[in-house]
Every structure is written in structure tokens, then in C-alpha cells.
């Protein structure tokens, strides 16, 4: 009598395990069916369509693939669409007071910090476009190199930065801090070191020390613009 009872218990245990495996298989199959078939349909139906712009050949391309051009060309024409480009802030000496005035431009967007810094300095060398500002970088000055190390922007100008400087305390301070305040728009805590022809210089005309790291100087910025 005990032997058939034991066999029956084994059969019941086997059937219970088998039903559990079947149930587990159904759950797993249902999960993969949901992921492969149902979920993609839900995602695609709720996704927002990508904005596209027409190309010159009549085809469409994603908006991010369109190239941008500078907002203001040297001649004063050329405008970026509102959705493209990068807004930058430059500082130039004011024609009305002994301060720096802000000039905001929209230029081609740059992703890397060094590329953004180079763009700022090159736009600064182009001079101001607003009538309230005047140029401050000595004529003929060009950017030789720019690099960033341990929180310091190193800006290397050609020798014209020294040789063509007009002199005077105010002009020298405005020229130096137009560069410093413009670059620190990228990082307010960053410092700036100005080099000439790859080497360190003590000063331009003896008024502002350039043999040290310079920090942003807010009091020199005009509050009127």
C-alpha cells in the first residue's frame, strides 16, 4: 500500500514541476513578444517627428545636418537662421567712457572649448560692429595659437600686439581686459595668460603686467549697455 502512494506523490511532484516550467516559458515568451512586437509600435506612435529642412537639390535632411555661417560677415551682410549658430559675447572699449562694452554676435557653433576660444579671439580681432564701440587690439595683430591648461587660457599673439600698441594706461588696460573678459565668458573662473610670438612678456608699454595669470575684471565693464 505504501509503494503506490509514494509513486503517486512522485507523479504529482513531476506534474507540478512541469506545469511550473510551462508557466515560466509562457511568461518569457510573452515578454519577448512585448519587447519585439508591441513596444516598438508604441514608441514609434508616440515619438515626435524630426524637423527637416529642404536642401538645394530638393531633398530633405535632418536639421542638425545643416551647416551654419557667421551671423555678420565682414561686409555686414549674412544672417543666421534663428535656430542655428551660437551666441557669443565680446568686449570692446566704449567711445563714450573708459569702460568695456558688450557686443553680442551669433556665429557658427563650435563644440570644443578650444575652438570656442579661438572663435572669440578671432571675432575680437575683427573689431566691433556697433557704433558705440571702438577697436582695441593693435593693428596687424593676429592669433598664433590658443590652448587651455589647468584652468588657464594661453593666448599667443603676433609681435604686432606689442609693436603697434599706442601706449597709455587706459588703452593698454582696455586691450588686455577685452581679451581676458571675452575669454572668461566661457568660464568665469578661468584665468588668461597673454603671450607674444610664443614667449612670455612682462607688459605691453609698462602699465599692465602680463607675466602673471589674469582674472576677469567686472568693474571695467560698462553698466549702461
C-alpha positions in Angstrom: 0.0 0.0 0.0 2.8 2.4 0.8 4.6 1.8 -2.6 1.7 3.0 -4.8 1.3 6.0 -2.5 4.9 7.0 -3.0 4.7 6.6 -6.8 1.6 8.9 -6.8 3.4 11.6 -4.8 6.3 11.4 -7.3 3.9 11.8 -10.2 2.2 14.8 -8.6 5.6 16.4 -7.9 6.6 15.8 -11.5 3.4 17.3 -12.8 3.8 20.3 -10.5 7.3 21.0 -11.7 6.3 20.5 -15.4 3.4 23.0 -15.0 5.8 25.5 -13.4 8.2 25.2 -16.3 5.4 25.6 -18.8 4.1 28.7 -17.0 7.7 30.2 -16.9 8.1 29.5 -20.6 4.8 31.3 -21.3 5.9 34.3 -19.2 9.3 34.5 -21.0 7.7 34.2 -24.5 5.2 36.9 -23.6 8.0 39.2 -22.5 9.9 38.8 -25.8 6.7 39.2 -27.8 6.0 42.5 -26.0 9.6 43.8 -26.5 9.8 42.8 -30.1 6.4 43.5 -31.4 4.3 45.7 -29.2 6.8 48.1 -27.6 8.3 49.4 -30.9 4.8 50.2 -32.2 4.1 52.2 -29.0 7.4 54.1 -29.2 7.0 55.0 -32.9 3.4 56.2 -32.4 4.4 58.5 -29.6 7.7 59.8 -31.0 7.9 63.4 -32.2 8.8 63.8 -35.9 12.2 65.1 -36.7 12.3 68.6 -38.1 13.9 68.7 -41.6 15.0 71.4 -43.9 15.0 71.3 -47.7 18.4 71.0 -49.4 19.3 72.8 -52.6 18.5 69.7 -54.6 15.0 69.4 -53.2 15.7 66.6 -50.8 15.2 66.8 -47.1 17.9 66.4 -44.4 17.8 66.5 -40.6 18.0 70.0 -39.1 21.2 69.1 -37.2 23.0 68.3 -40.5 22.6 71.8 -41.9 25.7 73.9 -41.7 25.6 77.5 -40.3 27.5 80.6 -41.4 28.6 83.6 -39.4 25.8 86.0 -38.4 27.6 89.1 -39.6 30.0 88.9 -42.5 32.8 91.4 -42.8 30.7 93.4 -45.2 27.8 93.4 -42.7 25.5 91.0 -44.5 24.7 87.4 -44.0 22.3 86.3 -41.3 22.0 83.0 -39.5 18.5 81.4 -39.1 17.2 81.9 -35.5 17.5 78.1 -34.8 21.2 77.8 -35.8 24.5 79.2 -34.6 25.9 80.1 -31.2 25.5 83.4 -29.4 28.8 84.9 -28.1 29.7 88.0 -26.1 32.7 90.2 -26.9 34.1 93.2 -25.1 35.3 96.3 -26.8 36.3 99.8 -25.5 33.5 102.3 -25.4 33.7 105.5 -27.4 31.8 107.4 -24.6 33.5 106.2 -21.4 36.6 104.5 -20.1 34.9 101.1 -20.0 34.3 98.0 -22.0 31.0 97.5 -23.7 29.4 94.2 -24.6 28.7 93.2 -28.2 26.6 90.1 -28.8 27.0 88.1 -32.0 25.7 84.9 -33.4 28.4 82.8 -35.1 28.9 79.2 -36.3 28.5 76.9 -33.4 31.7 75.2 -32.0 31.6 72.2 -29.7 35.2 72.1 -28.3 36.3 74.6 -25.7 39.5 75.5 -27.7 37.5 76.0 -30.9 35.1 78.3 -29.0 38.1 80.3 -27.5 39.7 80.7 -30.9 36.4 81.9 -32.3 36.0 84.5 -29.6 39.6 85.9 -30.1 39.3 86.0 -33.9 36.0 87.8 -33.7 37.6 90.2 -31.3 40.4 90.8 -33.8 37.8 91.7 -36.5 36.8 94.7 -34.4 33.4 95.9 -33.3 30.3 96.2 -35.5 28.4 98.5 -33.2 29.0 102.3 -33.4 29.3 102.7 -29.6 32.5 100.6 -29.5 36.0 101.0 -30.9 38.8 98.6 -31.7 41.3 98.0 -29.1 43.7 95.3 -30.3 46.8 96.9 -32.0 46.5 96.9 -35.8 48.1 93.9 -37.6 47.8 91.6 -34.6 47.0 88.0 -35.4 46.3 85.0 -33.3 49.2 82.5 -33.4 47.8 79.9 -31.1 45.4 79.3 -28.2 45.4 76.5 -25.7 43.9 75.7 -22.3 45.7 74.0 -19.4 44.7 73.6 -15.8 42.1 76.4 -15.9 44.3 78.9 -17.8 43.7 80.1 -21.4 47.1 80.8 -23.1 46.7 83.3 -25.9 49.6 83.7 -28.3 49.6 86.9 -30.4 52.0 88.0 -33.1 54.6 90.7 -32.3 52.3 93.5 -33.6 50.4 93.2 -30.3 53.4 94.9 -28.7 54.9 96.9 -31.6 51.8 98.6 -32.7 50.3 99.3 -29.3 49.5 103.1 -28.9 50.6 103.2 -25.3 48.8 104.9 -22.4 47.4 103.3 -19.3 43.8 103.2 -20.4 44.3 101.9 -23.9 46.6 99.2 -22.5 44.2 98.1 -19.8 41.3 98.0 -22.2 43.2 96.0 -24.8 44.3 93.4 -22.2 41.0 93.1 -20.5 39.0 93.0 -23.7 40.7 89.7 -24.3 40.5 88.5 -20.7 36.8 89.3 -20.1 35.9 87.9 -23.6 37.6 84.5 -23.0 36.2 84.2 -19.4 32.7 84.3 -20.9 33.4 80.6 -21.5 34.4 80.0 -17.8 34.1 82.9 -15.3 36.7 81.1 -13.0 39.3 80.7 -15.8 42.4 82.8 -16.0 44.2 84.2 -19.0 47.9 84.4 -19.9 48.9 86.6 -22.9 52.0 85.5 -24.9 53.7 87.2 -27.8 55.4 85.1 -30.5 55.3 82.1 -28.2 57.1 83.8 -25.3 56.2 85.5 -22.1 56.2 89.3 -21.9 56.2 91.5 -18.8 54.0 94.2 -20.2 52.9 96.0 -23.4 54.1 99.5 -22.6 54.8 99.3 -18.9 51.3 99.7 -17.5 49.6 96.2 -17.2 51.7 93.3 -16.0 51.4 90.3 -18.4 53.8 88.0 -16.6 51.0 86.5 -14.4 47.7 84.9 -14.9 44.9 87.5 -15.3 41.4 87.0 -14.0 38.1 88.5 -15.1 37.7 92.2 -14.1 34.0 93.1 -13.9 34.4 96.7 -12.7 35.8 97.6 -16.2 32.6 96.5 -17.9 30.1 99.3 -18.6 26.7 99.0 -16.9 25.0 101.2 -19.5 24.7 98.7 -22.4 
